[in-house]
Structures are given as structure tokens and as C-alpha cells.
């Protein structure tokens, strides 16, 4: 009887180990930041700098015919955050948009933005992939606490204040005239700079990996309580400290 009990215990242990290995095998790895070919590990950080590539960054609300544009931006804060294999690389940032104005809608003839400078609340971003094939790398942005920003208008406006809420995503592309998208599963590429291009699409679906579990998430940006779209392209580089000049170091957002 004792021998049978020992065999039973051993079999339970084997099945338990098998379950652990099976769970590990089925876990999904997430895209992460690497610097000089080495993963930016959990608990590690690195400052980033950014500057405009496109002449304008635009927030449009097609259903209402509203369009707001900004000619430039700076990062008030910007830092990469390292991750484990089963979690995505993330960012923290605060963006200051400049040269902003109401271009269309909201009774534009007699209405304007209260300020030409718009500062976002604290933002978070995560490396994700496009839900539809091929596996295009994206960065999803959302405020730590809604909204992204509160837009205030002055004059005879249809709406005097609105929050820009939800989340949005930008394609990670190469820093060249081709602006080639980055496909996950390909060989690791290193560069001193990368582009973030916000596509002119609504409600983009992405795949987010958390704790090794992949799930589909729909990004949805709203302003005036209606679906909105952000467009524009930014160049992102590493920097030695917050707000400093970029440093010429190779890095990558690829697994």
C-alpha cells in the first residue's frame, strides 16, 4: 500500500510539472525595448526625446466637421520603461503641443482655442501589434487618468469645453523617406531613431500582451463625445536625461 501511495504521489508531481511546462509553453512573449541589442529589463529606464516630422498634428472629429491642428510639440517628460518577457515595453510621457488652433467647425468664424499651447495629462504607452495580419508593431497611448487633455474655447462657440478621451495608437516605422512599418517576428533591427506615425483611421484594433496572455483591444479616441482621429508623425530618440539633446545610441522596439 505504501509503495502504491508513493507511486501516486510521483504521478501527481509529474502531472503538475507537465501542467507548469504546458502553461509556460503557451505563454506569449511581448514586444520590448532593447538598447544596443540588450533588452531593457523590468525596473530599468531610459530617457527619450522627440520632435515633429510632419508639419501638423491634427485632431479631427469627422461627424461634427471639427478639426484642430498644432504645428509642433515637445516632450516635457519622456522615459522608456523596461519589462519582463511576458509584458510589453512601456513609456511615460507628458506632451506639450504648440501653435494650436481651431481650423474647422465649432463656429470657427467666431470661436478659437483659449490657448495655442496644449499640455497633456500624464500619458502611458505600450508596445502592441496590429490585430490584422501582418503583425505590424504599434504603440498604444492612453492617459494615466482620463482625459488626454481638456480643450477650452473662447468666443461664440457651439462647445466651450471638451475632453479628449480614450486611447489611440501609432505605427512604429523606420526613420527614412519610405517610413517602412516594423513587422514582429522579423530579425532584430537597431537604429538611433524611429518614427511614430498616427494613421488616419478610427477605432484601430490591437493585440496587447499582459502576463503572457494576448488579448484584442480596440483603441477609441473621442472629443466632443464623438469618435475622433489623431494624425501626424513624430521622431523618437534616446536622450541622456529628460529634455536633453538626443544621444546617438542604437535601440529598437522589436522582440
WOZI-V730118 format. One record per helix or strand. SS is the DSSP state (helix for helix, strand for strand). FROM is the first residue (numbers start at 1). LEN is the number of residues. If there is no record, write none. Layout:
BEGIN
SS:FROM:LEN / SS:FROM:LEN
END
This chain:
BEGIN
helix:2:25 / strand:34:2 / strand:38:2 / strand:41:1 / strand:45:8 / strand:57:5 / helix:62:3 / strand:66:5 / strand:72:10 / strand:83:1 / strand:90:9 / strand:101:4 / helix:108:3 / strand:111:3 / strand:118:2 / strand:123:8 / strand:136:8 / strand:149:7 / strand:161:14 / strand:181:1 / strand:183:1 / strand:191:1 / strand:193:6 / strand:205:6 / strand:213:6 / strand:221:3 / strand:226:14 / strand:246:1 / strand:251:2
END
